[in-house]
Amino acid sequence: PLSTGLRKRVGIVAGMLFDPHVIMLDEPSNAIDPITRSLLVDYVNQLRADERTLLTVTHDLEYCWNVADRIIILDDEHLVKDMMLAEFDDYEAFTKASTLGRDRTHVDFGLPARGRQA
């Protein structure tokens, strides 16, 4: 059986067989090792240099920072933000805008507090 990273590589290569001008990627950086991730970023940037259009769906802000020109943020299928990466001087400002200023270190799952009856 192929690893997740290798399956993703095979999928990208298979998709490129027909020399497409528009390429769609769904969570390309999800569940891959750091070496494969670096290769993916290099390859995507090579495709961009070849003037290909890439549409990527991802939750990975670091990946976006490394490959994107434009970021569109959706929340429950609604447009929340449409921004150009060139608007940001640094990664911290980008992540703050991308997470809409939300605290990324705390997640509220809506569960009852410890010791309370459900």
Backbone torsions as a table, in degrees:
resi	resn	phi	psi	omega
1	PRO	NA	144.9	180.0
2	LEU	-83.7	146.6	175.6
3	SER	-70.4	164.8	178.9
4	THR	-59.4	-44.3	179.5
5	GLY	-61.0	-42.8	179.9
6	LEU	-68.1	-38.9	176.7
7	ARG	-61.3	-40.0	178.6
8	LYS	-65.3	-42.4	177.9
9	ARG	-60.3	-46.1	179.7
10	VAL	-61.1	-41.8	179.5
11	GLY	-61.8	-42.5	179.4
12	ILE	-66.8	-44.9	179.0
13	VAL	-61.6	-43.6	178.9
14	ALA	-61.3	-40.6	179.3
15	GLY	-66.8	-25.2	-178.6
16	MET	-85.9	-6.7	-177.7
17	LEU	-57.7	-30.2	-176.6
18	PHE	-98.4	12.7	175.9
19	ASP	52.1	55.3	-176.4
20	PRO	-72.6	151.6	176.0
21	HIS	-91.7	-23.9	176.7
22	VAL	-117.6	128.7	-177.0
23	ILE	-125.5	129.5	178.1
24	MET	-109.7	130.1	-179.8
25	LEU	-123.6	131.0	179.1
26	ASP	-109.6	110.2	179.9
27	GLU	48.8	54.3	-175.4
28	PRO	-64.2	-27.2	-176.7
29	SER	-96.1	4.5	-178.6
30	ASN	-75.9	132.3	173.1
31	ALA	60.8	38.1	174.7
32	ILE	-122.6	155.8	-178.5
33	ASP	-76.2	163.2	-176.8
34	PRO	-58.8	-35.1	179.7
35	ILE	-68.3	-46.1	178.4
36	THR	-63.3	-38.1	178.5
37	ARG	-60.8	-45.8	179.0
38	SER	-61.9	-42.8	176.9
39	LEU	-62.5	-40.5	178.9
40	LEU	-62.2	-48.1	179.5
41	VAL	-59.6	-44.9	178.4
42	ASP	-60.9	-43.9	-178.3
43	TYR	-66.8	-44.2	179.1
44	VAL	-62.1	-40.9	177.7
45	ASN	-66.8	-31.9	174.6
46	GLN	-66.0	-42.5	177.3
47	LEU	-61.7	-40.7	177.9
48	ARG	-63.5	-40.8	178.8
49	ALA	-63.9	-28.4	176.9
50	ASP	-82.5	10.7	177.9
51	GLU	62.3	38.3	173.2
52	ARG	-91.1	151.3	176.4
53	THR	-96.8	127.8	178.9
54	LEU	-118.8	129.9	173.9
55	LEU	-114.0	117.5	-175.1
56	THR	-122.8	133.1	171.6
57	VAL	-103.4	122.7	-178.2
58	THR	-158.5	157.0	171.8
59	HIS	-103.9	-0.9	-172.2
60	ASP	-89.2	97.6	-177.8
61	LEU	-65.5	-35.5	179.2
62	GLU	-63.7	-41.0	176.5
63	TYR	-60.0	-46.6	178.6
64	CYS	-57.0	-46.0	-178.9
65	TRP	-57.7	-34.8	-176.5
66	ASN	-84.8	-19.3	-173.7
67	VAL	-130.5	-16.3	-169.6
68	ALA	-92.0	154.1	168.5
69	ASP	-102.6	-39.7	-175.2
70	ARG	-129.1	139.1	179.8
71	ILE	-121.6	128.7	174.3
72	ILE	-118.5	124.4	-178.5
73	ILE	-106.7	125.7	177.5
74	LEU	-112.4	146.0	174.1
75	ASP	-133.9	114.6	-178.1
76	ASP	53.9	45.9	177.1
77	GLU	69.6	10.2	179.0
78	HIS	-109.4	137.8	177.4
79	LEU	-66.6	122.8	179.5
80	VAL	-105.8	-39.6	-175.5
81	LYS	-154.0	142.2	176.0
82	ASP	-133.2	113.2	-173.4
83	MET	-143.0	154.0	175.9
84	MET	-95.6	137.9	-178.6
85	LEU	-61.7	-30.2	-179.4
86	ALA	-63.1	-13.8	178.8
87	GLU	-69.9	-15.4	-171.3
88	PHE	-111.6	135.3	179.5
89	ASP	-80.3	-29.4	-177.0
90	ASP	-148.7	166.8	-176.3
91	TYR	-62.9	-36.9	-178.7
92	GLU	-63.0	-43.9	178.0
93	ALA	-63.9	-39.1	178.1
94	PHE	-63.1	-47.2	-178.4
95	THR	-66.5	-35.4	178.1
96	LYS	-63.6	-44.4	178.5
97	ALA	-68.0	-37.9	-177.4
98	SER	-69.3	-31.4	179.5
99	THR	-95.8	10.6	177.2
100	LEU	58.2	31.2	178.3
101	GLY	75.9	5.5	-178.8
102	ARG	-73.4	150.6	176.0
103	ASP	-71.8	113.5	-177.7
104	ARG	-83.8	-1.2	-178.4
105	THR	-96.1	-6.6	-178.3
106	HIS	-130.1	131.5	177.2
107	VAL	-122.1	127.2	178.4
108	ASP	-98.8	110.5	-179.7
109	PHE	-88.4	1.0	179.5
110	GLY	72.7	21.8	179.7
111	LEU	-87.0	151.7	177.8
112	PRO	-64.1	149.6	178.9
113	ALA	-63.8	153.6	-179.0
114	ARG	-59.2	134.6	177.8
115	GLY	90.9	-8.4	178.4
116	ARG	-95.0	154.7	178.3
117	GLN	-76.6	140.4	177.8
118	ALA	-84.2	NA	NA
